[in-house]
Amino acid sequence: MYSVLKFGGSSVATATNISRVLDIVGAEVQQGRQVILVSSAISGCTDALLEIAAAETAPERKIELCQTLLERHLAIARRLFTGHEQEAMAPLLQGLFEEMMAAPDAAKVTFGEIFSTRILAEKLRCEHYRTQWLDSRELVVSDDLPESYRRIAAAVGDDAQIFVAPGFIARDSAGTVTTLGRGGSDYSAAIYAAAVGAVSLQIWTDVPGIMTANPKAVSRARTVPQMPYQAALDMARCGAKVLYAPTVAPAMEAGIAIEIKNTFDPANPGTTIQGAPSQESYRWIGVTSLAENDHIRMTLVASGVVPAKEKETILQRLAEALRRGGIQALGEAKECGGLFSFPVSPMLEKRALEVLHREFFETVPLRTVDVYIAGRGAVGTALVEIIAEASDTIRERTGKILRIADVADSRRPTFVDEILAAHPRGAVFVDCTNSHDLYRRYADLLRAGISIVSSNRRSFAVPYVEYAAMHAAAMQSGTFLRYETTVGAALPVLDAIAESANSCDEILSVEAVVSCTLNQILGDYTGEDVSFAALLRQAQEAGLTERDPRVDLGGRDALRKLLILSRVAGIPLEESDVEVEPVVKLSEGTTEEFYADLEAQEPALSLRALKASVKGRRLRFVASLEKDPAAPKGYRASIRVREVEKEHPAYHLRGTENAIILRSAFHPYPLVIEGAGEGAKQAASSILNDILK
């Protein structure tokens, strides 16, 4: 019996992620099955190869891009392998890259999957699995499926426990190396599965199956546990990106179920696709969006038979929902084969998705929402007061009654266990703490059906794999995980960045002046009257700094906020990706010894401030993210003190105000968000908005 497991680019993007893949594959082998592992290239590799191919008139640039990509793969190998096995991987990868550079530019894009699968195959051999690497360029014939099946069946035998094959790449009947298109690795896996009569075809990705809507646009989207082949095909063709549409046909013809599963949450059952559409009453599957020329095609997908007499009623219901949502469609809604579609402006895509999902997939009766608050500090206290004061308004405007079920402080470590024991599905847990480890319980709460709103930025600056797992748990359970207040307090920063990223508007740069402490100090510091050390001491006495002010001066707070900003934009930065320059030289020793050392640095600090002033500039502590195709993750990230001119939005900031400047491809002018960067009531108000969204 064969199982075919396909892993996407995010699943093999790092050595840590590849270790997860190995665990999943190993578990399948332990069930007595032979495994065909089909893999995509590591995240971003295909784009990098296209850029290398396009740099034909710039040989130095081509070499630089190639070296950067090679180093990404070598770094993965260094983490995965040890000893002589590690030593053997470097020449192997270097040889493959030399082969890629010698290949015609049109063929360079076909090497990404070769790089990733050779690493996977070698690692599996080192783990003592009988492993065989298959060359999809010789086995998959893009325009002749029967021939593909014949070649694959002949190549796969009983000698190996695991066969590792590159996805995406193939050859045509004339023998020319080609690809199966973006998303083609899913199709490759389906071809391999059909060729060997697999009992299982698993598509492992970074989301918990096919969902009722794009979860990045609709927070209440939920996983569809099961659907027939035709419904999955309709969802894929109409814009759902979790599954490549051509994948369905080979599996459907061979009667092989397709399982869409989450690499970062393997216990989640995900979505199973199998069987013919029900001839009984229809059910709603999802709502999708797809760019077409200058508009977005919105589609409501049903499975089963929609009675003719109901179609007009559904169209009227759809039109009424759009009217209530303030959305003007660009054309009349039409029905065809259980698909109800209409065009809208690209600017209305997210709102249309939310409106349709609310109308057809959610029920919003008047209901009571239990709120559990961790943290009795200023923000937690203000939140309790605001909810009490605004209860009538909340009920009238949202149909919700917010009930404070319990409030706890750090002296109650069993708080989460007590909540879980009460089984309050549909409740909201609010984290108003500065805890280093409370986030580790987020997944437990989310899986129990309890949504989370957090102002604790430490929870979202953790290693990216843990960040992704939290979001996966939320998507899996149909709950929400929101944390707008972690950057900019009440400023709508994260929503603005998420909306740009979700609408495929490419983020070009983000400048964030978000350290309230350093904004206050640098705003008051002239280099003449009061020393930098004296201003810092005043800020510490006012409670604006951490207990040890070196934490603020070292940029730790700004680093956490920049990681959150980048991740919301879809850029999986880690701490190691960010270059941080402390505001001053940070000596060791006691706090008082540090202050003495800081006074000794005053002449240099004063000179820097005065030079900036002479040029008509001011000093600001800026966290920045800039698009750079040469960077490992496509962006350069840094945090440092900069001189800003009068024209810069951060020049006129006062006190603890924050400013975020967002530049994107779709808009000629930057989006500037500025205002109060702290304040208990402001933060509590933003938390309340997150609860009510």
N, C-alpha and C positions, 0 to 999 in steps of 0.2 A: 504494500500500500504506500502510495506517495502522498505527501503533503507539499503544496507549493506555498511558500511564504515570501511575500514581496515587501521590501522595506523602502520607504521614501528617503529623500535627502536629509531631512531633519533627524531621521532615525539613525543615520550613520555619520552625522556631522562632527562628532567628537569621539574620542576614545571612550569616554563614559557612556555615551549613547550606544556605541558599538558593543560594549560589555552587556548592555541590556538586550541587544539583539542576540548575542551569543546565548544568554540565559533562555530566551524564548525558543530559539532553535534547539538548544539542548533538551528542553522539556518535551519538545515534539519527538525528538529521537528516542527519548526514554519511553515513549508510548509505543515503540516498536515500528515506527514509520520511517521510510526513507524521505529525506527532505530535499526539495529543490529550492534553494535560496536565491531569489532574484532581487537585485539591489539597484537603486538609483545611484547617481553620483552624489558626493557629499554636497550639502547645501551651498549654492553659489558657484559650484564648479562649472556647470554648463555655461553660465553667463560669462565666467572668466575665460573659458575656452573660446567662446565666440569673440570676445574682445581680443584675445591673442591672435585669432585668425584675421581679424579686421585690421590689425596693426602691421600690415604687410609693408607699408612705406616708412615704418618707424622701427627698424630692427632693434635699437637699444630699448625702446619701450616694450617690444615683444619679449625680449630676454628678461626684462625686469618683471613683467607680468607672469611669465613662466616660472621664474625663481620664487615669486611669492606663492604661487599655487603649489609648487613642489614642496615648499617649506610647510605649508598647511598639512600636506599628506605625511611628510616626515615627522611632524610634531605628533600626529595621531599615532604613527608607528612607534615613536619613542615611548609613548605612554602605554601602548598595548603590549610591546615585546620587551624582553630582557635578555641580557647576555648575548651569546652568539646568534640567537634568533633575531635580536635587534640589529646586530651588525650586518646580518644578511639582507635585511629589508632595505637599507639605504641604497646599495647598488641595484637592487631589483626595481625600486621606484625610479631611480635616476635613469635606468635603462628604458623604462616605459616612457618617461618624459622625453628622452632623446628620440624615441620612436615617434612620439606625438609631434615633436618639432620638425621631424623630417617628413611627416605626412603632408599631403596637399592641404591647403587651408580649409577646404570644404569638409575634409575628413577629421579635422582636429576635434570637433565637437563630440565625436564618437568615443573619445578616450576617457571621459570622466567616469563612466561606469566600469571601465576596465581597471582604472586605478582603485576604486573602492572595492570591487569584488576580489581583486588579487590580494588586497590587505585582509579581507574577510576570510578568504580561502586559506591563506598562510596561517592566520590566527587559529582557525579551526583545526588545522593539522597539528599545530603546537599543543592544542588541547586534546590531542590523541583521537580525534575523529577521523575515520577514513573519508577523505575529502577529495573531490575531483572538480577542477575548474572547467567550465564549459564556455566555449567561445561563441556567443550568440551571432557573431558576424558570419559564422559558417553554418549555423543551424537554423536561424530564423530567416525565412525568405518573405520579404515584405508583401509581395504581390502573388504569393502562392501558398496558401495555408496548408493544403494537403501535403505539399513537399516539405513544409516546415515540420508538420507532424511526423512524417516519415523519418526525417533526419534526427529529430529529437529522440524519437523512440529508439532509433538505432544507437544513439550516443549514450543513453541512460540505461545502465544495467544494474547488476547486483553487487558490483565490486565496491561501491562507495556507500557510506551512510548519508553523506551530505554532498549534493551537487551545488556548486555556486555559479550563477550565470549573470552576466550583465543584462540589465533591462535596457529599453530604449533603442538599442542598436540592432542592426540587421543587415542583410544585403538583398538586392533585388534579383530578378531572374537573370539579368545580364551579368551578375557577379559584382556589381558596384556596391561598395559599403554605403549604407544609408541609415536613416533613423525612422522611428515609428511616430515621431511628433512629440511635442511637449506633453508630458503625462504618459508617454509611451511605455514606461516601465510597467504600469498596470497591465497594459495590453500584452506585453511580453510574458508576464506571469500567467495570464489567461491562456496564451498559446501553449506554454509549457504544460499547464494543468490539463488542457484538452488532449495534448499529445500523449500523455502517459495515463490518462484516465484517473486523475488524482481524486482522492476522497475529500480533499479539503483545499480550497484556494483562499488564502488569508492575505488581505491587503493591510499592512501595518503602517500607520501614519501618526500624525500628532494631534488628531481629534478623535473623540469617542464615537465614531461611526457617522452615518449620514444623518443630518439634523434637519429639523423642520424649517430652519432658516440659517443663514450665515451667522454664527454666534458672535462674530465680531461686530455685527450690525444690530442684532436682536439678542439682548441679554437673556430673554426667557426661552430662547430656542432649546429644544430638547431632542435627544436621540430618538430616532425611529427604530425600534427593536427589530422589526421584520418588514420586508416589502418584496413584492414580486419583481422579476427581472425587468418587466416593461416599465414599472414605476421608477426603478433605479435608472434605467436608460433615459426616461423623460427628465428626471432630475438632473442628470449629467448633461444632457443636450441643452437644457434650459439655463445652465449656469452654475449648478452645484459642482464645486471644484474638487470635492473629496474623491471622486471616481472619474476616470477617463472613459468617455462614452464607448469607444470601440471595445473596451474590456468585456462588456456584457455578452456580446454575441458568441464568442467561443465557449464561454462557460455555460450559457443558456443552451446552446446546441448539444453540449456534452452532458447537460444535467448536473453540473457541479455547482454547489452552493458557494457564493462569495461572502466572505466574512470581512467586514471593515472593522479593524481593531486599533487600539491606541498603544503604541510602543511604550509610552510613559505611564500607562495604567493598564497593564496586561490582564488584570482581573476583571476589568469592565467587559461585559459581553459584546458591546458595540452593536453593529447592524448586520443581520444576516439577510442575504438576497437569494431567493429561490422561488420556484413555482410560478404558475400562471396567475394572471389577475383573477381575483374572485369574481364570479358571476352574480354574486349577491350585491347588496347595497354598497355603494362606494364609501370610501373613507379618505379624508384629507391626508396627504403625505408631506407636503412642504410648499414653501413659497420661495421662488428663486429670482435672480436678476441677471441679465446678460447684456453687455454692451453691444449695440448694433448701430453702426454709423454714428449719428449725432444724438442718439437717444438710448435709453435703457429699456429693454423688454422685460417687464415684470410678468411672472407666470405663477399661477396657483395650480398645483399638481394634485390630481386625485387618482386613487387606485380603485378599480372596480368599475361597475357600470353606472354612469350618471343618467338617470331617467330623463328622457327628452322634456317631460313636463316640468322638471326641476331646473333645467339649465337657465331659463329666463329669470327665474327667481334668484338663482345664484348670481347672475350678472347684475341684477338690480341691487342685491345685497352688497356686492363688490363696489358698485358705483356709489351707494350710500355711505359705505365706510370711507371711501376716498373723500367724499364731500365733507364728512364730519372731521376728517383729518386735515382739511384745507389743502388737498392735493388736486391739481388740475392735470388730468391725463392729456397726452398729446394726440390721442386717437381713441376710437371706440373700443371697448373691451369685447373680445370675441372668444368663442369656445370651439375647441377642436379635439376630439378624442380624449376628453377628460382633462384637457388643459385650458385654463382660462387666462388669457393674456391681454396686455395693453401696454402702450409705450408711455414713458415719463421722461422728464428732463433729468440729466445726470445729477443735478443738484438735489433732486427729490428722491433719489434711490433709497437712501437709508430710512427716510421717513415713511416711504411707501411700504418698505419691508416691515417696519414696525406696525403700521396700520393694518396691513393684511394679516400679519401674524396674530395681532390682538383680536381681530375679528373672527378668524377661522380656527385658531389654535388655543385661544385663551378664554377663560371665563373670568369676568371681573365684577362679581357681586360685592355688595358691601360686606367687608370681612374684617375680623380682628387680627392684627399682627402682633404677636408677642415679641418684645425687644429685650434682649439680654445684653447688658453693658459691662464690659471688663474695663475697670479703671475709674477711680473716684476722684481723679484730679480735676483741674479747671475745666477741661473740655467735656469730660463725662458729666460733671455737675451741670454745666451749661446746657448740654443736650437734654438732660432730664427736665430742666426748667422750660426750654423752648417747646418740647413736646407737650408739656402741660398747658402752656400758654396758647399754643396754636392748635389744640386738639379739634375744636369746632371747624376751623378753616380746613384742616387736613381732611376731615370727614367729608365736608361739602365738596371739596375740589378733587379728591382722589378716590372716594368711596372706601377709605381705609380708617380703621380705628387702631391707633398705635397704643399698645398697653405695655408699660414698663414691667416686665415679668420679674426681673432681678437685676441687682447691681452688685458687683464684687470688686475688691481690690486685691493687691498682690499677696495679702495674708490669707487668701483663700485658694490654694493651689488646686483644689478639687472642683473648681467652678465648672469647667468644661464637662467633666464626668457627670456632674449633677444635672447639667442641661441635657446631655445625651440620655441619661436615665429617664428623664421626663418625656422623651420622644416628641418634642414640640415641632413636628414637621411643618414647614411654612414660616417658622419664626426667623428672626434676624439676630445674629450675634454681632455686636459692635465692639471692636478692639480699640479702646482709647488709651492703651498702655504704651510704654516704651520697651516692652519685653523683647528679649533676644530670641526666645524660643517658643513663644505662644503660637507662632505661625505653624509649627509642627502639628498642631491639633486642628488646623483649618480643614484639612482633607476629611478628618473624622466628622466634623460638623457638616460639611458640604454633602458628604455621602448620606448623612442622616436627614437630608432635606432642609438643612438650616442654612440660609444665605448669610453672607458676611459683608459687613462694611467696616473698613479699617482706616485709621489715621496713623497707624504704626508703620512708618516707612522702612524700618528694619526688616519687616516681614517680606518686602518685595525687592530688597537688594541682596537677597540670598543667591547662591549659585543658580544659574538659569534653569538647570534641569528641575530644581525644586520649585522654582517660579512656574514653570510650564506644568508641572504636576498639579499644582494648586488649581490652575485654570482648567486643566483636564477634568479634575474632580468636580468642578462647578458645572462644566458642560455636560458631564455624564449624568448628573443628578437633576439637571434642569433648574439649579439654583443660580444665584448671582454672587459675584465677588467683585466689590467696588472699593476704590481707594483714592478718590479724587483729592482728598485733603492731604495726601502724603506729599504733594508738591504744590506750593502756592496757597495753602490753607483754603480759603473760599474762592480763589480764582479758578475759572473753568478751563484749566490748562490741559488736563489729560483728555477730556472729552474732545477738545479742539484738535489735538494731535491724533487721537484715535479716528476721528471722522475723516481727516485727511488721508490717513493710511488705509482706512477701510474703503474709501472711494477710489483707491489706486492712484491718488495724487502723490507723486514721489516727493518725499521729504528731502530737501536740499541741505538745510541746516537748521539747527536749533541753538539759540544762545539763551542761557538761563542764568539770571542773577537772582539766586534763590536762597542765599545764606543770610537770614535776618540779622544774625549777630555781626557778620562782617560788613553787611550793608550799613548798619548803624555806625560801626567803628570807622570804616573808610569814608563814610559820608561826613563824619565830624573831624576827621584827621586832616590837618592842613600842613603839618610838618613844622609849625611855628610855636603855637601857644601851649598846647598840651601834648605830652609824649604819647606815642602809640601804646606803651605799656600802661600808662595811666587810664587811657580810654578803655583798654581791655579790662582793667581791674573794675572800672565803673560798670561795664557791661556784665561782668561776672557777679558783682554785688547786686545788680538789678535782676539777676536770674536769667539773663539772655544767653549765657554760655553753658556748656557742659561743666560738670564739676571740675574737670581738668580742661582748661581753655585750649590746650594744645590739640584737642580733638577737633575743635572748630577751625583753628588756624591751619591744621593739616588737611582741611577740605573734606573731612569724613561725611559731614552732613550733605554737602554739595554732591559728593560722589554718589551717595544713596539716591538722591533726587535725579541725578543724571541717568543712572541705571534704570530707574523707573520710567523716565521720559523716553529713553531709547527703546525699552521693551514694549511700551504702549505703541510706539511707532513701528513695531515689528522687527526691530533690530536687536538680536540676542546678545547684547554686550555682557561681558563679565568684568569684574573689578580690574583684572589684569589687562583689559583692553583700553583702559583709561590712563592717560598720562596726567599725574597730579603734581603740581608745584605748590608746596606750602606757602602761606603768606609771608612767613618769616622762617629763619633757621630755628628748628625745634630741638633745643638741647634737652638732655635727660636730667634726672635729679628731681628734687621736690618742686612743688609749684612755686614756692618763693624763690628757689634757686633759678627757676626758669624766668621769673619776672626780672631778676637781677641781670640775667643774660640778655633779656629783651631790652632793658634800658641801655645796655652796652651797644645794641644794634641801632639805637635811635639815630645817630648821625646818618647812616646809610638809608634808613627808612625816611627820614626827613628830607634828604636830598632827592629821593625818588618822588616824593609827593610834591616838592617844590618845582621840580623839572616838569612834571605833568601840568601843574598850575600855570607855569610860564607859557606853556603851549596851548593854554585854554582847555585843558582836558582834566578829567577826574579819574581816580583809581576805582576800579570795581573788580570784584571777585567773580569771574565768569566761568560757568561750565558750558562747554560748547560741543556740538556734534556736527560734523561736516561730511558730506558725501565725498568719498574718495575711492574709486574703483580699485586702487592699488592696495588699499587696506584689507586685512584678512576678512573682515565682515562687511566691507564696502563703505565703511565710515571711519573717520578719525575722531577720537574723543579726547578732550583735554579739560583741565581745570587749572586756572592760574589767575593772578592779578593782571588786569589789562588797563591800559589807558583808553578811555572812551571820549570821543569828541562830542560837542554840543548837539550834533545832529543825531547822536545815538540815543535810543529810547531810555537806556539806563542812566544817562547823564544826570537827569533831573530827579532821580529817586531820592526820597527822604526817609530817614529813620530806618524802619524795618521793612519798607516796601520791597516788593519783588517785581521782576519783569521777565517775561519770556518772549523771545522774538522767533517766530516760525517762518521759514521760507520754504516754498514748495513749487513744484513745476507748473501747477495749474494757475498760479496766481502771480501777477507781475509785481505786486507789492507785498512786503512782509506783513504777517499777522502779529500784532503786538498786544499782549495781555499784561496789564500791570495793575498793581493795587496792593492792599494790605497783605503782608506775607505772614502775619501771625495774628493771634487774638482768639480767645476761647470761644466767644460767641460766633465769630466768623467761621471757625472750624466746625463748631457744632451745627451751624446752619447748613454748611456744605455736607456734613454727615447725614443730616436729615434729608437733604435732597437725594443723596445716594440711596437711602432707605426707600424713598417714595418713587424712584424712577420706574 
